[in-house]
Amino acid sequence: MEHFKLEQAALWTQGRLQGDGALEITRVSTDSRDVGEGCLFIPLVGDKFDGHDFIDKAVTNGASAILTHRDGAYAVPSIRVADTRQALLDLAGGYRAGMPAKVVGVTGSVGKTTTKEMIASVLAQHCDTLKTEGNLNNEIGMPQTALRIERHTQAAVLEMGMNHFGELSRMTRAARPNLAVITTIGTSHIEFLGSREGICQAKLEILEGLQPGGVAILCGDEPLLWEKRGTLPCRTIYYGIENPNCDLTAEDIVNEGEIVRFEIRNRKLWECRQIPVGETIRAHLCVAGRHNVLNALAATAVALEFEEEPCDIVAGLADYKPDGLRQNTYEKNGYLLFADCYNASPDAVEAALQAFSELRCKGRRFAVLGGMLELGDYAAEGHRRAGKAAARYADALYLYGAGSEHMREGALAAGMPEEHIRCFDTHEALADALRADAQPGDALLFKGSRGMKMERALALFTGEEG
């Protein structure tokens, strides 16, 4: 983080400064245990705690200043604001405004993390690139990432997640992206947003912070985004596989086990010297599935806006590797395992199952699925849809958690034999059954909402957790 004065922080957050405004801030922390000289401590209010209760602890641990919405006298300089959560966004927004980096904002119901990682991998071929780490994609994590941008940073790829209206609006106004990517409009968080149309409206909030001359990069295979063409207040680039009218498309997609090879074609007239209209570049990914080709197309569109050369795009896409909980394919104890346990929605489950079906496998395919959360009134139908997809792409279905019965209904309706479907109440029982039923040479997909902790079922199955 670049250093700034406390008085600047007060200006950015519209707070009331008490104490030495010339104090130099060298870091910002929301954790009273992780502070020290030069640190501005920002206490946040959570569901089970109030960080303001730890202000004295932060000062004792060496914090040099406090940003707070609680009245009081403090032993160090302080800034009084109306709300510290909003102030963290405002602080990041003021700080980011002074940085020369181009910011890429990424959101979407499915694929935003993978797309973020692919974008960063491609841009890093010739740019000093910062990206969101882990799952720091909310109103707390995103500004903390933005505060890590430095003067030498050329590109910052910021993932933005949400589950309520207004969240993306607040984040994007702080991030001030030059490019905004929307991957898909699915059914994640439909409990809070009411419908896919509501989800689309919420995702489009990312454009509210787009800087002058900014570009929206949208999935043209998504009808709700495609119908927005010509109506958005910025230049748009559409990418897709199924929609031949997109600016950027993929052709000759060949799945080869855990690798997918494809050609990227510039279809329509677009300001792009690197890939003239009608020409292609060949690329490959070390992950399977057409949905990952879509993610790669989004990354390519961003890279072309950065005027990257095709050779760098191809190298960056090939360099992408999924993390441990996302689309991680590996062999252990003779089994082919596909761990995709980070999160789940009906769209993501169907995409994972399709990719799973394309893996080379000598034996049977077991879909091991946990329940999906935050679906509201769509929960029953969403789980039935996932069950139907499992019947299409897997040989057996092992279920855990809420929604299992509806997934079972969907699989039965799609023709999966009843004896191939089993439901479990505990990870232990699920793992025991898999150890008894699966044989070396079989392939197993583990996927579910974060709250289902399907990685624990996987660890119990492989013996990594006793």
Residue, then its C-alpha position, 0 to 999 in steps of 0.5 A: m500500500e502507498h502511504f497517505k496522511l490521516e487527513q487524506a483519509a478523513l477527506w476521503t471518508q468525509g469523517r471528523l478528524q481528531g488529532d494529528g492529521a499529518l500522521e502517516i498511514t502505512r497500512v489499514s487493518t480491520d483486525s485488532r490483532d494485526v496492527g502496528e506502527g502506522c496502522l489505521f484500525i477500522p472496527l467493523v460490526g458483524d452478526k456476532f461481534d462489534g469491532h469497536d469493542f476491540i479498539d483499546k486492544a488495537v491501540t495496545n497492540g500498536a495501532s497509530a489511528i482509529l476510524t470509528h463510528r462510536d463516540g469517544a476519546y481515544a489515546v491515538p488520533s481518530i476519524r469519526v464517521a457515520d458507518t465504518r463499513q461504508a467508510l472502508l469503501d470510501l477510503a478505498g475509493g479515494y485511495r484508488a482514485g490516485m492510482p494509475a492502474k487500470v482496474v478490471g471488475v469481475t462479477g457473475s453468478v457462475g465463473k467469476t472467480t475462474t474468470k478473474e484468475m484467467i484474466a490475471s494470468v493473462l495480464a501478468q504476462h506483460c503487466d504488473t498485476l494485482k488480483t483478488e486473493g481467495n474469496l475477498n470479493n465482498e464489501i470488506g474484502m474488495p476494498q482491502t484488495a483495492l488498498r493494495i494497489e500501488r503506483h507500479t501496479q498496471a492492472a488490478v483484477l477485482e472480483m465482486g460478489m453480491n447477494h443483495f441489491g446495492e452491494l455491487s453499486r457500492m463496491t464498483r463506485a469504490a473500485r472505479p473499474n475501467l473494464a467491467v466483466i459479467t460472466t453469467i446470470g444464473t440463479s445464485h442468491i435468487e432468494f434475495l433478488g427474486s428472479r433471474e431478471g432481478i439478478c441481472q439488474a443487480k449484476l449490471e450495477i457494476l457499470e455504475g462505477l465504470q470510468p469514462g471511456g470504460v468498457a463492459i465485457l458481457c457473455g452473449d450466450e446469456p439472453l438477459l445480457w444479450e438483450k441489453r445490447g445498444t442500451l447500455p451507457c458504455r462500449t460493450i464487447y460480447y463473447g460467447i460460444e452458442n451465439p454467432n453474433c458475438d464479437l469474440t467466439a470460440e470454435d473447434i472446441v475439443n475436450e481431451g480429458e482434463i484439457v480443452r483445446f479451442e480456437i478464439r475468433n474475432r467475429k465482428l468489427w471491433e477495434c482490435r489489431q491483435i486479432p483482425v476480424g475473421e482470424t483465429i488464435r489457438a489456445h488450450l486450458c488445463v481444465a475441462g468444460r465448455h464453461n471454462v472456454l467461456n471464462a477464457l473468452a472473457a479473459t481474452a477480451v480483457a487482454l485485447e483491450f490491454e493490447e496484449e499479443p496473441c502469444d501472451i494470451v495463449a501463454g496466460l491461459a495455459d498458465y491458469k491452474p485452479d485452486g484446491l477447492r475449484q475444479n481440481t482434478y487429480e488421481k488418488n488411491g486409483y480414483l479420478l477425483f474432481a473437487d469443486c467444493y467451493n460453492a454451488s448453484p443449479d447453473a454451476v452444478e450443471a456446468a461441473l457435471q458436464a465437465f465431469s462427463e468429459l473426463r477420461c474414466k475407465g469405470r463409473r462416474f459418481a456425482v457426489l452432491g451437497g445441497m445448494l443454499e440461498l435459492g429461496d422459492y426456487a430451491a425445489e426446482g433448482h435441486r430437481r434441475a441439478g438431479k436431472a443433470a446428474a442423471r444425464y452426466a453420471d452413473a450414480l448420484y450420492l446426496y448430502g444435506a438440504g435439497s437432497e430429496h428434490m435432487r433425487e426426484g429430478a434424477l428419477a424423473a430423468g431416468m436414473p435407476e432408483e438403486h443408483i441414488r443414495c441420500f445421507d445425513t452425515h459426511e461420515a455415512l456418505a464417505d463410508a458408502l462411497r468407500a464400499d461402492a466405488q472401485p479404483g478406476d471410477a471417477l467422483l465429482f464432489k460439489g455443493s454450497r460452501g455451507m455443505k463442506m463437501e471437501r470434508a466428505l472428500a477428505l473422509f473418503t480418501g482417508e485424509e481425515g479420520 
